[in-house]
Structures are given as structure tokens and as C-alpha cells.
Amino acid sequence: MKQDLTRRELLAGAGALLARPAWSRAAAAPTARVAVARCKTYGPELVPAMERMFDQLGGLGGLVKGKTVAVKINLIGVRWQRLGNALMEDTFWTNPQVIGATVRLMGKAGARRIRVVEGPWSTTESLQEVMYSMNWKPQDILSAASNVEFENTNYLGQGKKYSRFMVPGGGLIYPGYDLNHSYEDCDVFVSLAKMKEHAATGITLSMKNVYGTTPITIYGQDAGVDEPSLRPHGGRGGVFHSATRLPSKSAPQQKDMSLPKDAGFRLPRIIAELNSARPVHLAIIDGVKTATGCETNYGSPSRPQAAVNPGVLIAGTNCVATDAVAMSVMGFNPMADRGTPPFATSDSMLRLAEDLGVGVRDLGRNEVVGTPIKEVVFDYTAVREKLLAAQKKG
Amino acid sequence: MALNAESVPMRWPAGPLDIARREKEKGFSADTAEVLRRWLDPASLAAVQGTPVNCLVVSWAAGLPGDAGQQQALKPLIDKGREAGLGFVGLIEGEANRPAALAAAQSAGLSAVALEGDVPASAGVPVIPWSKSAQVRSTASSPVLGISDGLWPGLPQAAAATGGPTNLPWVDSNGAVLLIARTLAPDKTVWIGFDPPQQANLAAEAYALAVADPASHGARWVISLDDALRADLTAKKQSAADTWKKLIDTAVFFEQHKQARTYQPNGLLAVMSSFTGPDWDAGEEAINLLPRIRQPFRVMARAAGASFTGLQAIYYVDQEPPDAGLRKKLMAFAQGGGTLFTPSKWPNPEGSPAPAEPYLLFNMRAVGKGRLAVCKEDRPDAYDTVADIQNIMSHRNDLLRLYNAPSANFLYETSAQGGQGVIHLLNYSRRPGSDGPLFYVKERHKSARLVSPEIASPAELQWAPQEAGGAELSLPRLSVYGAIELEK
């Protein structure tokens, strides 16, 4: 796994790519290697499985040695709402063991500084505090390597100003985004996601995880009108899902207000362009234990949910390729688009990202290593059908 | 029956005064007037026979021409009720001729009157001060204090679809005003009055919540029925009888569990205030919001000299700084390792700045082994204030956490010696959630038992120990109310 390009070079290259028509950009999007590992528990088998995957990708050293790494984890939603008695880390959130293992292996590979980042729901609490509130031991993550930090990126946090990320080629909905400084401060950006379905976008994997980088102080329901608010209050639904309000005027504004206001149109585009503006260098997906149905406890009779144990980890050097492999593991076709599950009511964020030149979703053009996909398929549709049948039986 | 701590009150609108007061209201009908007339009939008292209700609150005087007629019309009802062991409280409101109303009350043998405003030194009959929540004071000799401006508990109609900043929905609860009243008047029983929303077609659960919200906070609702329910009860409709039964069953439940009324709210945080004048709002708002962020707390009157034992933090609310004695005591608490939160007006703050702890709303100062947190703003947002207090206190020390009950509040109370505790859980949505509530409990207990009017008999709860310490208790889905009785 080599990361020889500087961020400036990477963005310049992406800019040149975006100057081409979509079909051409898609054809020229980078292919990547994706590793798959069976891992049934978060116990002793976890670290070796992850280490093996990173070796299969070419080793972490080339990517992180001497670098500052930002690891975006997923602590989505209202933390007080669990799926039954199941723990958040076993359903909706990146498991702390996976976070700790990632940090540990990056430290071992020579990372200079590792900052674990996330914008937890509607709070200025530190990530340690959020973890304490879930009975986690954040000190285990902080001590897994040297120079480990946490930052809540839902607001300005420890920064002095927000960092601007422009979408190469001008963007689909927004031309750019203002994010917490942590996303600029890093040399290497890692999306450490959970393998889940999503009510509005079909799936939520490493690409959708990047959606959570957007600060609520600018993109939230109670964001400041002119300038970012001091505190994050509420969710992003009004700005991103339905365009019922605008981001703070200090941030880049929507290009065309006549665009559809349907979340199935908007969110995949926003996710694709965020991944283009703030590229992911390493995507890791925790599919050891997770939930089906929705990304958080939003289940409904038509979207029943269950805590499940697919027992799989996926990692890759490109977020589109990695998510494509994860979709296959979930029993979906990564080439699917609107009208076909999991994209029944939304456009494919993978196809849109491919059009932006972020990566390639065709498994035949990427290299899949490690455990063969067919050996770890966990069919989300079958789980749903079973749940629906049980529901029907009463 | 004499007024005492065991009196269980019910509003009994009946007679010409209630008709006169109501007939100008929109939607008031001849049928409603007829029901108000029929509730003067002593036979109507059958409704409360065999129930815990033992004290009827009647309209006595309102400064209207019908006052004397009302008192006269009530006589047969009062006489029959007294024979049956019921007490009567006369409500004196507005511009009523107080001396005449008090004399009539004494003559009619009322157990007490409930009076707005100043309580006369010698009334000839016990007087329940009937005040707005912000004016409650423990100055009267009556064993009962009345709060006249309670809220019908539940999810606010207008904001039902929206959440607060935490995305937990706002709830209307009387908890804060009742806890303040109990703190200011620890030797009194607190009654709270609120009427059901009219024309709302209220479910039985709504009445169960109306009983449970005050009762779980150690007070009593002056039971009040909506016009439709009163009419249907009079007409002996089964649906009304079912709703009434649910209400009464809930009241019976709380009478059977009245031991919990002797417990006091517990938590690592104390909210301290005089709860008077301009400081009432800030104190009440904090106490109203803390349950929404799941932070257990105690309430302390500034003058009371309560013990700080077991506290991690004190939020001193009042704009007026404490006197020298209290300030010394508060600073001793901080120097001993506690955290003292103060408003921006805290002259010559003790200790030295602690810049390593940057928080949005508080400047942190190191004092001895503890911290002084001085608010940066003169008029801070109440939610941001309690959220920052919780953040600074840290979830590491949480005694309790509640999951899967977004529309619920909980109140944690313990016995004087701390051996027994109770966690009251109130579901303001009045509908069971998709998942049962789940409590994390930090401290080890010998037993945990669920009691609720919604289950046939108490249920032992199983502790699920957590890897990082503490244990979880899983509850069944509850519509309105349940309590976990804890024993160490």
C-alpha cells in the first residue's frame, strides 16, 4: 500500500480527471485492491485478521509511516436508542475493538500521529465522553499506539477555522464543503465504517461514513444562517436530505436550487462528491457484528431490523472498490442502480462516485484478495425476507 | 375528614358556580351543564366509593353572583360525603369575598379551603395555599401546599413531531416544579392542579400518566376529568368506566407504594438555588432539562444547609452570589475534589485558570483537588448549560443510563440511609416503544424488582453484568409507568 502522491498532487490529478466527460472519467477512475477476511468475533482473532488484510493490501507502512492519520469512525445516531438489548458497537457503531486494532496496527507501522475523528450526534462532548457514555474504555484506544488523539468534528473543536474542500470538477449538488480542521491536518484519511443498510441510500459503508464529516454547526438543522453556530444541534436532514434549509452562508452553497429535493437523489450525490473532495486512502469495513434494515434504530414494519453476525472484515485502498466488495458480501450487485435493491429508491452512490472518477465498482476491474467473497456472503435480503415472514406470522 | 398527608384529592366541578364560569367558554354545551348539575346529586359520589379518592375539591367562591347559591347547592353533597368519610376542600378564587367564603366554609364543615394569594393569619378553617409554581413557599400551617398551574403531562401537541437538541422529543412534565416545591417545603404534601385538554378524546393511558407524573415526584394530582369522560361516567358507559378504572388503578398503585415518597432524589450533581424571584426560571429550567439528558440530580434550597456528601458537582444557579458562609462551604467542597458550577457573576473567583480544559460555556479554574467552573455568559442557554455541566462532570461516573425510551424521563431516589432506591420511569408518549427500556446501573445491588400498574405482580429483574463494569437491567415495554425498586 503506497501513498507517494501528496494531497496537492492527488487533488490536481483528480481535477484533471474531472475535466473529462463522465463516461471517460469513469473509465479512467483508479482500480484498487480489496482484502476480505473472515472474522467471527472481536476476540483474539481480530488483530491477526486485520494485519493479514493490510499485508495483502501491500502493508500499512507505505501508507502511514511518519504520517498523520485521521481515522473516521462511525458513531451514528442518537446513542440512547439501541436495537433491543444489543450494544451500539455490535449493531450500528464501529466496534471499539476494531478501532483499537486499527490504531495499534497503524502505530506499529510507524504512523506519527493518529487522530480518531467523528461527529457524534448533536453534542460538543469529546469522543472519549461519548465512548464513556456507552461504557467503552477509550483509554484502550488512546494507549493502542503513541500520539493518539480524539476529535469531535461536528463543530470547530480544537481548530481555529473550518477547512474548505472543493469538489474536483465543480460538484453535483455543492461545489465544496467546509469541514473540521482534522480532515485537512491529516496526510492519510481512513474511513473505518460499519457494514449496514441505509433507509435513504440503500447502503452505508465506507463512502457513506464520510458523510459524517460534515459539521452540524454548518449543515445541521440549527446551524447558523450566516456563520457556523458555536454548537451542533440537531441533524443534517434539513440541509442534505430535503433541502428545506441552506447551510451557513459562510460555506459553499448549493449550485442549483431547482435540483430535486428527494433524499434518494441528493444523498448519493453528496456522498459521492464528499468522497471526491476529501478522498479516502484506506477504507475498512467492520462487518463482524452489525445490524440489518437501517443504519440506526429507524426500523419500521417494511424495514425490520436484526442484530446479526456476518463475521467479515473488508479493507481496500479505494472506497468505491471496497464498498463494491462489501455490497457483494451483503448479497447485492455492486453494479445495481436506482430501482434495484439496495438502491430501490435512491441512485447508486458508487456509480456517481465512479462518474466523478473516485473509483471503480466493477469487481472484475478491481483485485479482490483474501477470503473469497462467496465464502463470506451474508445475504441481507434473505434476512429481511425472513424477518418480514416472521412479522406476517405475528 | 380532616385534611392530612393521606388526603387524595379530586376536583369535583358541580353546581351553579361552575356552570356560570364555564358557560362563556367555546364549546360549552347544555349537556355539559346538565352533567355539572347532576354531579351535585349525592348519588354521584358512588363513583369514588371504594377508591383512594377521599377528598373532593369543589368550587366555593369566585367573586361571582352565584357564590352563595353554589355553597347552598353543595350542601346535600357535602353532608352525604362527610357521612361517607369524604373530606371537602373549597376553592376560593378571583375576587371572592374571602371573609364570607371562609365563614361559609367553616359553617359547612369543609376540611379546608384552597386560597389564591396571601393566607390570612386566622381563617377559622385550614387553608391550602393555592399558588402558581413559581410562588410556592412553605409559610402556611396547612399540611398541604397546592400548585395551581400544573401541566397536562405528555408530548406537547405542537411539537410532537420534533425533537429537542438531543433528538429526544420534548416532554411536558410537572417533575421540576414538584421537586422544587418538595425541596422548599419538605414537611408538606404537594398537590398539583391541572385539567385535561377538553375535546381531546383522551385515552385511559393519558389519565394514568396524569396520576403517575406527580405521584412519582412525591406529589398528588388533584384528579380532574374532561367533560366527555364525566358525561360518559354519568351515563354509565363502559368505555368511561374502563378509563376511570385505569386512573383509579394507577392511584391505588401509588398509594400501595407510598414508601417511595419518603425517598429523596439522588445523583452526583446538586442544583442549588433560592428558587425565588428571577432565579426561579433558571433553576426550574435546569431541573426540567436534566432528565432529558439523563443526568440524575438532587435539588437543594440555598438556605437549607444540606449535606454535600456523595456529590461530584454542585450547580449554584442564582445570580446573587452566596453569603460568606455558604461560599466558604461551597469552596471547601470544590477544594476537596468537587466541581462547583457558578453563574458569570462570581466576584474574585478562587483558584487559577485551567486552560487545558476548554469548554464552550465555562471557564475552568483549579481549586485544591477540585474545580471551579464559572459561566462565560450572563444569560446562557439553559440546555447548553446543563449539557456542558454533564460534559464537564463526565459520563465516566454515570450512576445510571437509560436506553430505548426516547419519550421517557426517569427519576432516581434513595432512602435516607441509601440502602433502598427506586428508579421511576415515566413514558410521556403513553405508548410502549418498539424495544423495552434498558437501564445501566453502575453500583452493585442485591436485587432489582420491577413494579408497575401495568404488570400483574412485581417481577425480579436479571442483572446483565457489563464487561467495563456495572450491569444492565432490561425492562418489558411499558405504556406509561414502571419503577425499579433497588436494594443494596
Chai-1 contact restraints between the chains, C-beta under 6 A:
chainA,res_idxA,chainB,res_idxB,connection_type,confidence,min_distance_angstrom,max_distance_angstrom,comment,restraint_id
A,V78,B,N167,contact,1.0,0.0,6.0,A-B,restraint_1
A,W80,B,Y403,contact,1.0,0.0,6.0,A-B,restraint_2
A,R82,B,Y403,contact,1.0,0.0,6.0,A-B,restraint_3
A,R82,B,N404,contact,1.0,0.0,6.0,A-B,restraint_4
A,G84,B,D435,contact,1.0,0.0,6.0,A-B,restraint_5
A,N85,B,L438,contact,1.0,0.0,6.0,A-B,restraint_6
A,N85,B,S474,contact,1.0,0.0,6.0,A-B,restraint_7
A,S122,B,P165,contact,1.0,0.0,6.0,A-B,restraint_8
A,S122,B,T166,contact,1.0,0.0,6.0,A-B,restraint_9
A,T124,B,L360,contact,1.0,0.0,6.0,A-B,restraint_10
A,E125,B,N391,contact,1.0,0.0,6.0,A-B,restraint_11
A,E129,B,N391,contact,1.0,0.0,6.0,A-B,restraint_12
A,E129,B,H395,contact,1.0,0.0,6.0,A-B,restraint_13
A,Y132,B,H395,contact,1.0,0.0,6.0,A-B,restraint_14
A,Y132,B,R396,contact,1.0,0.0,6.0,A-B,restraint_15
A,S133,B,H395,contact,1.0,0.0,6.0,A-B,restraint_16
A,N135,B,Q466,contact,1.0,0.0,6.0,A-B,restraint_17
A,N135,B,A468,contact,1.0,0.0,6.0,A-B,restraint_18
A,K137,B,A468,contact,1.0,0.0,6.0,A-B,restraint_19
A,H233,B,P165,contact,1.0,0.0,6.0,A-B,restraint_20
